[in-house]
Amino acid sequence: MDKWECVICGYIYDPEQGDDTADIPAGTKWEDLPDDWACPICGAGKEDFQKVEG
């Protein structure tokens, strides 16, 4: 699964780990995150993330 990086603070959303702070379970793909999900570090929206290449 693709990882996504916040362009503001560098946080990496890893679908294999999910996001405990927002009760997002491990295995949740980027496209399945709620539209109002925000970076747990800086609060940036999904529009401020880019796919990590590699």
C-alpha positions in Angstrom: 0.0 0.0 0.0 1.1 3.5 -0.8 2.4 5.8 2.0 1.5 9.5 2.0 3.6 12.4 3.3 2.4 15.7 4.8 4.2 18.5 2.8 3.9 20.8 5.8 5.4 18.8 8.6 6.7 15.6 7.1 4.4 13.1 8.9 4.0 9.9 6.9 0.6 8.2 6.8 1.3 4.4 6.6 -1.8 2.4 5.8 -0.3 -0.6 7.4 -0.2 1.2 10.7 -3.3 3.4 10.4 -3.7 6.4 12.8 -4.4 5.7 16.4 -5.1 9.3 17.2 -8.1 9.3 14.9 -9.2 5.7 15.5 -8.2 4.8 11.9 -7.4 1.0 12.0 -4.3 -0.6 10.5 -5.0 -1.6 6.9 -7.0 1.6 6.0 -6.0 2.7 2.5 -5.5 6.5 1.8 -8.5 6.7 -0.4 -10.6 5.1 2.4 -9.7 7.8 4.9 -12.6 10.2 5.8 -12.5 13.4 3.8 -12.1 15.4 7.0 -9.2 13.4 8.3 -6.3 15.6 9.2 -2.6 15.2 9.9 -2.2 14.1 13.6 0.9 16.3 13.9 0.0 19.6 12.3 -3.7 19.3 11.4 -3.2 19.7 7.6 -5.9 18.3 5.4 -5.6 15.4 2.9 -5.0 18.0 0.2 -1.6 18.8 1.8 -0.3 15.2 1.4 1.6 13.7 -1.5 2.3 10.1 -2.3 5.7 8.8 -1.3 7.5 7.4 -4.3 9.5 4.3 -4.0 
